[in-house]
Amino acid sequence: MSSPVLVAAANGRTGRAVLRALLARGMRTRALVRRAGQVDGLLALGAHECVLGDLEDPATLAPAAAGCGTALYIGPPMHPGERTMAANFLRAAESAGCAHFVYYSVVHPVCREIRHHRLKLEVEEEVVNGHLPYTILQPARYMQHLEPLLPQVRDGVHAMPFDVDARFNVVDLEDVAEVTARAVEDPRMRGGTFELAGPEALSQRDMAATLAGLLQRPVEARALPLQALRERALAAGASDDRVEQMLLMNRHYDRHGMLGSPLVLETLLGRPATCFEGYARRVLGLAGR
Ligand SMILES: NC(=O)c1ccc[n+]([C@@H]2O[C@H](COP(=O)([O-])OP(=O)(O)OC[C@H]3O[C@@H](n4cnc5c(N)ncnc54)[C@H](OP(=O)(O)O)[C@@H]3O)[C@@H](O)[C@H]2O)c1
């Protein structure tokens, strides 16, 4: 088996999906986590190695990157330290002699009004100007944002904190993870930036209608007031900065949505991307019916 792929933020939602996709393709993986209590869970998932490291502490990243072929950067969402953390990881990968750096960005980082888009744009520039062969991935908003809402949806309400008619090319994280694994394997993806958006431009109203059809009951699309989002996030322990960034992003979504083209994703998958109905059937346990 070849040298391991180092996966940052491996215990997160994206990190775990990417690890599963790498493992499904028979790749050797090294999961980077910052808490010892996360190691057993990742080894149980199938990671070959698990190392402790903090993206904010460069000294912990050099040993983590040693001997790895690809270093795959996934950062915590909406974090004010995105630039520093990604630079720390990039420098560690360069010093360790890694052959390839993958940066997990976001669709349309040019939407600089949203801080984490602007920070990712700045990191993209640093990656392109860096010393390693690179691949930049730009995923759209995940379909998986539905999952925490499922209990309410089953009660007949689909509420998200933006206009019910704002449209998004939501993407299935499983598709994105599959393409991320391809980015590690396929040398033709080096030196490229790839937008990864889902196949349909959907509003909350559209998604609620699909869910209503599948559940065979009315599901109403509602715009959750931002004040309610703020209170809910603070009660869940989110920092003031995280809450402010969530509000900023959702105000932008309210006005503009976030569209994208599925063409790159479908070309890289070599098949149609997962549609919202297909994804919803899967998470509702209706697949194949
Ligand atoms: N959600 C979307 O729709 C979407 C779309 C496109 C791109 N993205 C991007 O995908 C990335 C991952 O998002 P996600 O939703 O998968 O995140 P997530 O589930 O919140 O996971 C983030 C992970 O980062 C870890 N982490 C935080 N600070 C760290 C540090 N200093 N050192 C090492 N690890 C640290 C966390 O570890 P602990 O468990 O220890 O806290 C957690 O496991 C983000 O950059 C986001 O912008 C997301």
The ligand as an SDF file (V2000), in Angstrom:
LIG
                    3D

 48 52  0  0  0  0  0  0  0  0999 V2000
  -21.2980   22.5180    5.3360 N   0  0  0  0  0  0  0  0  0  0  0  0
  -21.2620   22.8110    4.0600 C   0  0  0  0  0  0  0  0  0  0  0  0
  -22.3120   22.8800    3.3860 O   0  0  0  0  0  0  0  0  0  0  0  0
  -19.9380   23.0720    3.3880 C   0  0  0  0  0  0  0  0  0  0  0  0
  -19.8820   23.3310    2.0290 C   0  0  0  0  0  0  0  0  0  0  0  0
  -18.6570   23.5950    1.4310 C   0  0  0  0  0  0  0  0  0  0  0  0
  -17.4900   23.5980    2.1990 C   0  0  0  0  0  0  0  0  0  0  0  0
  -17.5590   23.3360    3.5330 N   0  0  0  0  0  0  0  0  0  0  0  0
  -16.3050   23.3840    4.3230 C   0  0  0  0  0  0  0  0  0  0  0  0
  -16.0150   22.0990    4.8320 O   0  0  0  0  0  0  0  0  0  0  0  0
  -15.1580   22.2660    5.9660 C   0  0  0  0  0  0  0  0  0  0  0  0
  -15.5550   21.2560    7.0360 C   0  0  0  0  0  0  0  0  0  0  0  0
  -16.8700   21.5190    7.4730 O   0  0  0  0  0  0  0  0  0  0  0  0
  -17.6250   20.4510    8.3980 P   0  0  0  0  0  0  0  0  0  0  0  0
  -19.0600   20.8990    8.4440 O   0  0  0  0  0  0  0  0  0  0  0  0
  -17.2980   19.0770    7.9880 O   0  0  0  0  0  0  0  0  0  0  0  0
  -16.9540   20.7300    9.8110 O   0  0  0  0  0  0  0  0  0  0  0  0
  -17.2100   20.0240   11.2170 P   0  0  0  0  0  0  0  0  0  0  0  0
  -18.1000   18.8350   11.1090 O   0  0  0  0  0  0  0  0  0  0  0  0
  -17.5720   21.1140   12.1960 O   0  0  0  0  0  0  0  0  0  0  0  0
  -15.7560   19.4880   11.5810 O   0  0  0  0  0  0  0  0  0  0  0  0
  -14.7200   20.3620   11.8470 C   0  0  0  0  0  0  0  0  0  0  0  0
  -13.6150   19.5790   12.5160 C   0  0  0  0  0  0  0  0  0  0  0  0
  -12.4960   20.4520   12.6960 O   0  0  0  0  0  0  0  0  0  0  0  0
  -11.8610   20.0870   13.8970 C   0  0  0  0  0  0  0  0  0  0  0  0
  -11.0520   21.1870   14.3940 N   0  0  0  0  0  0  0  0  0  0  0  0
  -11.4750   22.3750   14.8790 C   0  0  0  0  0  0  0  0  0  0  0  0
  -10.4280   23.1220   15.2470 N   0  0  0  0  0  0  0  0  0  0  0  0
   -9.3130   22.3820   14.9970 C   0  0  0  0  0  0  0  0  0  0  0  0
   -7.9340   22.5990   15.1830 C   0  0  0  0  0  0  0  0  0  0  0  0
   -7.4780   23.7430   15.6870 N   0  0  0  0  0  0  0  0  0  0  0  0
   -7.0720   21.6120   14.8480 N   0  0  0  0  0  0  0  0  0  0  0  0
   -7.5270   20.4370   14.3350 C   0  0  0  0  0  0  0  0  0  0  0  0
   -8.8310   20.1760   14.1320 N   0  0  0  0  0  0  0  0  0  0  0  0
   -9.7030   21.1430   14.4620 C   0  0  0  0  0  0  0  0  0  0  0  0
  -13.0160   19.7690   14.8110 C   0  0  0  0  0  0  0  0  0  0  0  0
  -12.5070   18.9920   15.8520 O   0  0  0  0  0  0  0  0  0  0  0  0
  -13.2320   18.8700   17.2940 P   0  0  0  0  0  0  0  0  0  0  0  0
  -14.1780   17.7300   17.1120 O   0  0  0  0  0  0  0  0  0  0  0  0
  -12.1020   18.5900   18.1910 O   0  0  0  0  0  0  0  0  0  0  0  0
  -13.9270   20.1700   17.5520 O   0  0  0  0  0  0  0  0  0  0  0  0
  -13.9600   19.0130   13.8910 C   0  0  0  0  0  0  0  0  0  0  0  0
  -13.6900   17.6360   13.8930 O   0  0  0  0  0  0  0  0  0  0  0  0
  -15.2560   23.7400    6.3800 C   0  0  0  0  0  0  0  0  0  0  0  0
  -14.0710   24.4160    6.0190 O   0  0  0  0  0  0  0  0  0  0  0  0
  -16.4140   24.2650    5.5650 C   0  0  0  0  0  0  0  0  0  0  0  0
  -16.2800   25.6400    5.2590 O   0  0  0  0  0  0  0  0  0  0  0  0
  -18.7340   23.0500    4.1280 C   0  0  0  0  0  0  0  0  0  0  0  0
  1  2  1  0
  2  3  2  0
  2  4  1  0
  4  5  1  0
  4 48  2  0
  5  6  2  0
  6  7  1  0
  7  8  2  0
  8  9  1  0
  8 48  1  0
  9 10  1  0
  9 46  1  0
 10 11  1  0
 11 12  1  0
 11 44  1  0
 12 13  1  0
 13 14  1  0
 14 15  2  0
 14 16  1  0
 14 17  1  0
 17 18  1  0
 18 19  2  0
 18 20  1  0
 18 21  1  0
 21 22  1  0
 22 23  1  0
 23 24  1  0
 23 42  1  0
 24 25  1  0
 25 26  1  0
 25 36  1  0
 26 27  1  0
 26 35  1  0
 27 28  2  0
 28 29  1  0
 29 30  1  0
 29 35  2  0
 30 31  1  0
 30 32  2  0
 32 33  1  0
 33 34  2  0
 34 35  1  0
 36 37  1  0
 36 42  1  0
 37 38  1  0
 38 39  2  0
 38 40  1  0
 38 41  1  0
 42 43  1  0
 44 45  1  0
 44 46  1  0
 46 47  1  0
M  CHG  2   8   1  16  -1
M  END
$$$$
